[in-house]
Amino acid sequence: MKKLQKLLLLASSLLLTACSSARYIDVTSTNQNSRVNFLVIHATSGNFAESLRLLSTRNPNPVSAHYLLPYLDDPTYSPNRLSIYRLVDENRRAWHAGISQWGNESSLNNRSIGIEVVNDFDCNDLSIKPEEESIIELDCTFPSYPPSQIESLVSLIKEILDRHPAIDPIDIVAHADIAPSRKSDPGPKFPWRELYEAGIGPWYDTATVNKYSMEFTGLQPSIQEAQCALSIYGYPIIISGTHDLQSQFAFRAFQLHYRPSNYSGLLDQETLAILYALNEKYRDTSRATCNRNNEV
């Protein structure tokens, strides 16, 4: 009897093992693409050692990124050559974007790759109460990015784009672009134009900017039209018809990216000309679109 029980137990075990060990036949379908559509570039606002700790270990405010890129002169970084630190597999979601939006997509953690570039920038708290302030008043310092760090970043991004060709140039964004009321990174000294010249991300054509600048000398778009144009480009902004705080933060983020010589958030002819030139180049739209659809 005991021998029979043992045989039955062994047979049951083998049957369960066979049932749980599914066999797969791999046939790669052509009807698929990458889940990744966005690339978000951050700056750490801290040194390498502290950034690595925060991004890779348990802490009260858990954050992460797919990649961390140091720079050689950081006293907390000891190697004599730059290495890129991979913290999260590209196929998994890193917690880097937070509350965010770009175009019609929100919660960009789900669809993006995040790169943290070590840079000791510093800004005071961006959480300004609308009823207390009418203009942005921030005290920020933004260090430059060493050339060797940017060279490594360009190489990394090109490899990412090879793996995820669905990422459009216009969807390579700053953290400030997708969360303008909360974030300022990677700041005005990040070399977006240099990346564009290396084949990465968007930039405007000077001739088109000059065209719009001349047009706006006579009559600039209204605040409502400008807000609509910024929304069409991708920035999260409420089309309120008044240049309120949320509008100023959105245009400040745009200026940090495309007109870093002056990022006050206030509207001017140059900012509007750059915005309309970018929309013409990348969004294939016209001023008439905003005129028709910008009702408050």
Secondary structure, DSSP 8 states (H G I E B T S, - for coil): -HHHHHHHHHHHHHHHHHHHS--------SS---S--EEEEEE-SS-HHHHHHHHHS--SS----SEEE--TT-TT---SS---EE-S-TTS--S-S-S-EETTEE-GGGGEEEEEE----EE------TTT-SS----EE-----HHHHHHHHHHHHHHHHH-TT--GGGEEEHHHHSTTT--TT-TTS-HHHHHHTT-S----HHHHHHHHHHHHH----HHHHHHHHHHHT------SS--HHHHHHHHHHHHHH-TT--SS---HHHHHHHHHHIIIII---HHHHHHH---
